[in-house]
Amino acid sequence: MNNNAKVSKAIIQEHFAGFKLQYQEEIMKALIIMGSRNPDGQTARAADGMIQGMNISEIEQFFLPRMKIDRCRQCDNAGWGICRTKGECVIKDDFASLVDKIKGADVVAFVTPVYFGDLSESLKTFLDRLRRTCMHESGKENIAGKKCIGICVAGGGGGGAPSCTVSMEKVLRTCGFDIVDLVPVRRQNLEMKVEVLKITGKWLIED
Ligand SMILES: Cc1cc2nc3c(=O)[nH]c(=O)nc-3n(C[C@H](O)[C@H](O)[C@H](O)COP(=O)(O)O)c2cc1C
């Protein structure tokens, strides 16, 4: 097995003229969801370390503040909506397409700048809605048990990364992810953590 692809199945198909051996390649797909809007910032630097370590071709990265993802409307008076009954959200924005990306990925990384010792607003808003849809069987299909990692980058004074990872763990666990690691990063140790994240990215893909 190499880093780039896993040949997982050999399908033998019978044709009129004989047998044809067809290999179906399964490429590892990684999805990186950024709670920052800055592709050149410290949060992106941490994500880039992990991406470098992953060394695969199928990586998609989304910057949530650039997408249209509204806050939950708490649709009915009890606070629920079709998230509970259908595993979907009533709001027509970029939420559903990003959820589909998660469902289609082998591994997902959530990377956020630390704001007030917590997740950024854009990531919080997305995960607030995701955990609701994951309460329903169809909503959590292809999400429950999926490998994910969280990275929290405190780029100001440097405090609050550990508490941010605690917030992240709580919401990702509610969604049903298999959280394989949570990495707190602070401005003062960013370059050291980038090296750790390169190894982490490699491990995520090969494990
Ligand atoms: C509203 C707000 C709150 C912040 N709170 C913290 C904090 O609790 N701890 C910290 O070290 N940095 C804090 N920062 C600084 C950010 O973590 C820092 O700007 C971020 O890592 C850089 O973002 P970028 O990598 O997306 O450019 C805060 C920044 C903002 C805008």
The ligand as an SDF file (V2000), in Angstrom:
LIG
                    3D

 31 33  0  0  0  0  0  0  0  0999 V2000
  -12.7200   37.8630   18.9320 C   0  0  0  0  0  0  0  0  0  0  0  0
  -11.3380   37.3030   19.1430 C   0  0  0  0  0  0  0  0  0  0  0  0
  -11.0390   36.6240   20.2970 C   0  0  0  0  0  0  0  0  0  0  0  0
   -9.7660   36.0950   20.4950 C   0  0  0  0  0  0  0  0  0  0  0  0
   -9.4900   35.3510   21.6220 N   0  0  0  0  0  0  0  0  0  0  0  0
   -8.2600   34.8180   21.7810 C   0  0  0  0  0  0  0  0  0  0  0  0
   -7.9340   33.9850   22.8960 C   0  0  0  0  0  0  0  0  0  0  0  0
   -8.7590   33.6680   23.7330 O   0  0  0  0  0  0  0  0  0  0  0  0
   -6.6650   33.5180   23.0100 N   0  0  0  0  0  0  0  0  0  0  0  0
   -5.6960   33.8190   22.0890 C   0  0  0  0  0  0  0  0  0  0  0  0
   -4.5670   33.4060   22.2360 O   0  0  0  0  0  0  0  0  0  0  0  0
   -6.0000   34.5490   20.9990 N   0  0  0  0  0  0  0  0  0  0  0  0
   -7.2370   35.0510   20.8160 C   0  0  0  0  0  0  0  0  0  0  0  0
   -7.5080   35.7700   19.7030 N   0  0  0  0  0  0  0  0  0  0  0  0
   -6.5030   35.8600   18.6570 C   0  0  0  0  0  0  0  0  0  0  0  0
   -6.7240   34.7620   17.6230 C   0  0  0  0  0  0  0  0  0  0  0  0
   -6.6050   33.4830   18.1810 O   0  0  0  0  0  0  0  0  0  0  0  0
   -5.7440   34.9380   16.5020 C   0  0  0  0  0  0  0  0  0  0  0  0
   -6.0270   36.1850   15.9140 O   0  0  0  0  0  0  0  0  0  0  0  0
   -5.8480   33.8400   15.5240 C   0  0  0  0  0  0  0  0  0  0  0  0
   -5.1040   32.7030   15.8650 O   0  0  0  0  0  0  0  0  0  0  0  0
   -5.3470   34.2940   14.2010 C   0  0  0  0  0  0  0  0  0  0  0  0
   -6.3060   33.9600   13.3100 O   0  0  0  0  0  0  0  0  0  0  0  0
   -5.9440   33.4430   11.8650 P   0  0  0  0  0  0  0  0  0  0  0  0
   -4.9700   32.3650   12.0330 O   0  0  0  0  0  0  0  0  0  0  0  0
   -7.2440   32.9630   11.3660 O   0  0  0  0  0  0  0  0  0  0  0  0
   -5.4010   34.6280   11.1250 O   0  0  0  0  0  0  0  0  0  0  0  0
   -8.7790   36.2950   19.5060 C   0  0  0  0  0  0  0  0  0  0  0  0
   -9.0860   36.9950   18.3340 C   0  0  0  0  0  0  0  0  0  0  0  0
  -10.3630   37.4860   18.1450 C   0  0  0  0  0  0  0  0  0  0  0  0
  -10.6780   38.2020   16.8500 C   0  0  0  0  0  0  0  0  0  0  0  0
  1  2  1  0
  2  3  1  0
  2 30  2  0
  3  4  2  0
  4  5  1  0
  4 28  1  0
  5  6  2  0
  6  7  1  0
  6 13  1  0
  7  8  2  0
  7  9  1  0
  9 10  1  0
 10 11  2  0
 10 12  1  0
 12 13  2  0
 13 14  1  0
 14 15  1  0
 14 28  1  0
 15 16  1  0
 16 17  1  0
 16 18  1  0
 18 19  1  0
 18 20  1  0
 20 21  1  0
 20 22  1  0
 22 23  1  0
 23 24  1  0
 24 25  2  0
 24 26  1  0
 24 27  1  0
 28 29  2  0
 29 30  1  0
 30 31  1  0
M  END
$$$$
